[in-house]
Structure formats: structure tokens, C-alpha cells
Amino acid sequence: MAYKITDECIACGACSEECPVSAISEKDGKYVINADECIDCGACSDVCPVDAAVQDE
């Protein structure tokens, strides 16, 4: 199950830098995760200071 970034995102970029497969990009001032590229490792969630990276249900 891929991760997603919620509206709580503060656009700090920590998740993007941590993603081992570069599945995270910035779009319109927020970060988004490409579900097709996400390997469900949780690295983005571990570094997010506002817990905006969560598993997509």
C-alpha cells in the first residue's frame, strides 16, 4: 500500500530528500507521492515533522 501526503504538508522537502526511489515531487507548493513508484518503505513518514506522510487506505 503506497503512502500519500496529506493537507498538513508544510512543504519542507524532508520526505523528498529521504525517498530512496524518488517517488516524491513538489506540485503547487505541496509534495505528492507517485503511488506507482512508491515502494512502501515508510522513509517519508519517518522524517516528516508534521506526520503528513501516511499510508494510503
C-alpha positions as CSV (number, residue, x, y, z in Angstrom):
1,M,0.0,0.0,0.0
2,A,1.6,3.3,-1.1
3,Y,2.0,6.3,1.0
4,K,0.3,9.7,0.4
5,I,0.9,13.2,1.7
6,T,-2.0,14.9,3.5
7,D,-3.0,18.6,3.5
8,E,-0.9,19.0,6.7
9,C,2.2,19.2,4.5
10,I,4.3,22.2,5.2
11,A,6.4,21.8,2.0
12,C,9.7,21.4,3.9
13,G,11.0,18.8,1.4
14,A,12.3,16.4,4.0
15,C,10.3,13.5,2.6
16,S,11.5,14.1,-1.0
17,E,15.2,14.0,0.1
18,E,14.7,10.8,2.0
19,C,12.7,8.8,-0.6
20,P,15.1,6.1,-2.0
21,V,13.2,5.8,-5.3
22,S,12.5,9.5,-5.9
23,A,8.7,8.9,-5.9
24,I,8.0,12.3,-4.2
25,S,7.8,15.6,-6.1
26,E,6.6,19.1,-5.4
27,K,3.4,20.3,-7.1
28,D,1.7,23.6,-6.4
29,G,3.6,24.3,-3.2
30,K,2.9,20.8,-1.7
31,Y,4.6,17.5,-2.0
32,V,3.0,14.5,-3.7
33,I,3.9,10.8,-3.9
34,N,3.6,8.9,-7.1
35,A,1.8,5.7,-5.9
36,D,3.1,3.7,-8.9
37,E,6.7,4.4,-7.9
38,C,6.3,4.2,-4.1
39,I,7.8,1.0,-2.6
40,D,6.0,1.4,0.8
41,C,9.2,1.7,2.8
42,G,7.9,4.5,5.2
43,A,11.1,6.6,5.0
44,C,9.0,9.7,4.2
45,S,6.8,9.1,7.2
46,D,9.8,8.7,9.5
47,V,11.2,12.1,8.6
48,C,8.0,14.2,8.3
49,P,7.9,16.8,11.1
50,V,4.1,17.1,10.9
51,D,3.1,13.5,10.2
52,A,1.7,14.4,6.8
53,A,3.1,11.2,5.1
54,V,0.7,8.4,5.8
55,Q,-0.2,5.1,4.3
56,D,-3.0,5.4,1.7
57,E,-6.0,3.3,2.6
